[in-house]
Amino acid sequence: FTATDDCGNSSTCTTFVHIDDTTPPVLTCPAEQTFECSAIGAFGTASATDNCDANVTVSEVRDTSGTCPTVIRRIWTATDDCGNSSTCTSFVNIDDTTPPVLTCPAEQTFECSSIGTFGSASATDNCDANVTITEVRDTSGTCPVNIRRIFTATDDCGNSSTCTTFVHIDDTTPPVLTCPADQNFE
């Protein structure tokens, strides 16, 4: 600044105006999301606005934990041109809540003299390629013998389904009887 009087005398002084940005960006995280493991959709994104910077830098760091569900933690950071930053955290959950599809073998009947191979159960799952199938059997009766087979299919997340089938072992063939030859007596 310069001040000058009517006679031309003057004096000056200097001052400074500092324009600074000390306000961090306003960061909005995406809402928590949950997906079935066989139908994972697009993850939401964070957005940021700032009082001075029209192009705020938004970055993301992820870490993952768990298996059923798998939890993806997403840590977002918005930084403006002056180095002010704000953070928020959002989560994506990926879970398997669908039990395996289990198919039991057809009911079978065998003659006791020619027992064949018992059929096997099969299973498919929306997320687990190697479903565990277990079988429990109990037997009742004698003619026929009835074997109840209970199958359980369990996926990696503990979802399970069951089915039941039967094997019947019967004897429908009469015995072969050999009679003695006719005899004549006097």
matplotlib code that plots the C-alpha trace (Angstrom):
import matplotlib.pyplot as plt

x = [0.0, 1.2, -0.2, 0.7, -0.3, -0.9, 2.7, 3.9, 5.2, 4.5, 5.0, 4.4, 3.7, 3.3, 0.8, -0.1, -3.4, -3.1, -5.7, -5.6, -7.7, -7.9, -11.3, -11.1, -13.3, -16.7, -16.5, -19.5, -19.0, -21.2, -23.7, -22.9, -23.6, -24.3, -24.1, -24.8, -21.5, -23.0, -24.4, -21.8, -22.7, -20.9, -19.4, -20.5, -18.0, -17.3, -17.8, -16.2, -16.8, -14.5, -14.9, -11.9, -10.8, -13.2, -11.2, -10.7, -8.5, -10.4, -8.4, -9.4, -7.6, -9.2, -8.7, -10.6, -11.4, -13.6, -15.1, -18.8, -19.3, -16.2, -16.1, -14.3, -13.4, -13.0, -11.2, -11.7, -9.5, -10.4, -7.5, -7.7, -5.0, -3.9, -3.4, -6.5, -8.1, -11.0, -11.7, -14.7, -15.1, -17.6, -18.1, -19.1, -20.3, -20.1, -22.0, -23.4, -26.8, -28.1, -27.9, -26.6, -29.0, -28.9, -30.1, -30.8, -30.4, -33.6, -35.1, -33.7, -34.9, -32.5, -33.0, -31.0, -28.9, -27.9, -27.3, -25.9, -24.2, -26.2, -26.7, -24.9, -26.2, -24.9, -24.9, -24.2, -23.8, -23.9, -20.5, -18.7, -17.4, -16.6, -19.7, -19.3, -21.8, -22.3, -24.6, -26.2, -28.0, -30.4, -31.9, -35.3, -37.2, -36.1, -38.2, -37.6, -34.6, -35.2, -32.2, -32.9, -30.2, -30.1, -27.8, -26.6, -24.8, -22.9, -21.1, -18.1, -20.4, -22.3, -25.5, -26.9, -29.7, -30.9, -32.7, -33.7, -33.9, -34.4, -32.8, -35.0, -33.4, -35.9, -36.1, -38.9, -37.4, -38.9, -36.5, -35.6, -37.0, -35.8, -38.1, -36.9, -37.8, -41.0, -40.6, -42.6, -42.8, -44.3]
y = [0.0, 3.5, 6.6, 10.0, 13.5, 16.7, 17.7, 14.4, 12.8, 9.1, 6.0, 2.3, -0.8, -4.4, -7.0, -10.5, -12.3, -16.0, -18.1, -21.7, -24.8, -26.5, -28.2, -31.9, -33.3, -34.6, -38.3, -40.6, -44.4, -46.8, -48.7, -52.1, -54.8, -58.6, -61.0, -64.7, -66.3, -67.3, -63.9, -61.3, -57.9, -54.6, -53.1, -49.5, -46.7, -43.8, -40.1, -36.9, -33.2, -30.4, -26.7, -25.7, -28.7, -29.8, -33.0, -34.7, -37.9, -40.9, -44.1, -47.5, -50.2, -53.6, -56.4, -59.7, -62.0, -65.0, -67.6, -67.9, -65.1, -63.6, -60.0, -57.4, -54.3, -51.3, -48.3, -45.1, -42.0, -38.6, -36.1, -32.6, -30.5, -29.1, -32.5, -32.5, -35.9, -37.8, -41.6, -43.9, -47.6, -49.8, -53.6, -56.2, -59.6, -62.6, -65.5, -68.9, -69.6, -72.0, -75.7, -78.2, -79.9, -83.6, -86.4, -89.8, -93.0, -94.7, -97.3, -100.8, -104.4, -107.4, -111.1, -112.3, -114.6, -111.7, -108.5, -105.9, -102.5, -100.0, -96.6, -93.5, -90.1, -87.0, -83.3, -79.9, -76.6, -73.0, -72.2, -75.4, -77.7, -80.5, -81.1, -83.7, -86.5, -88.9, -91.9, -93.5, -96.9, -98.8, -102.2, -103.7, -106.9, -110.3, -111.2, -108.8, -107.0, -103.3, -101.0, -97.4, -95.1, -91.5, -89.2, -85.8, -83.3, -80.5, -77.6, -75.6, -73.2, -75.9, -75.7, -79.2, -81.2, -84.7, -87.4, -91.0, -94.1, -97.8, -101.1, -104.2, -107.6, -110.4, -114.1, -114.9, -118.1, -121.3, -123.9, -126.7, -129.9, -133.3, -136.1, -139.7, -142.0, -144.0, -147.2, -150.3, -152.7, -156.1]
z = [0.0, -0.7, 1.1, -0.5, 0.9, -1.0, -0.9, -2.5, 0.7, 0.7, 2.7, 1.8, 3.7, 2.6, 3.8, 2.6, 1.9, 2.2, 0.4, 1.7, 1.6, 4.9, 4.4, 3.4, 0.6, 1.4, 0.6, 0.2, 0.3, -1.5, 0.5, 1.9, -0.7, -0.4, -3.3, -3.7, -4.8, -8.1, -8.9, -8.1, -9.5, -9.9, -6.8, -6.0, -6.1, -3.8, -4.9, -3.5, -3.7, -2.5, -1.8, -4.0, -6.1, -8.9, -9.6, -6.3, -6.4, -5.0, -4.3, -2.9, -0.9, -0.4, 2.0, 2.3, 5.2, 5.8, 3.5, 4.3, 3.8, 2.2, 3.4, 1.2, 3.2, 0.9, 2.3, 0.3, 0.5, -1.2, -1.5, -2.8, -4.5, -1.1, 0.5, 2.6, 2.7, 4.2, 4.3, 4.5, 4.6, 2.8, 2.7, 0.1, 1.4, -0.9, 0.5, -0.4, 1.1, -1.6, -0.8, -3.3, -5.8, -4.8, -7.1, -5.5, -7.5, -8.5, -6.1, -6.9, -6.4, -6.7, -6.4, -3.5, -5.8, -8.1, -6.2, -8.5, -7.9, -5.9, -7.7, -6.6, -5.7, -7.5, -6.6, -8.1, -6.3, -7.4, -5.9, -4.8, -7.6, -5.1, -3.0, -0.2, -0.4, 2.6, 2.9, 5.9, 5.6, 7.7, 7.1, 7.9, 7.1, 5.9, 2.8, 1.3, 3.0, 2.7, 2.7, 3.2, 1.9, 3.1, 1.2, 2.3, 0.1, 1.8, 0.2, 1.5, 3.3, 5.2, 3.2, 2.7, 1.2, 1.6, -0.3, 0.4, -1.8, -1.2, -2.3, -1.9, -1.9, -2.3, -2.8, -5.3, -6.6, -5.2, -4.0, -6.4, -5.0, -6.1, -5.2, -4.9, -7.7, -7.6, -5.7, -5.8, -3.0, -2.7]

ax = plt.figure().add_subplot(projection="3d")
ax.plot(x, y, z, "-o")
ax.set_aspect("equal")
plt.show()
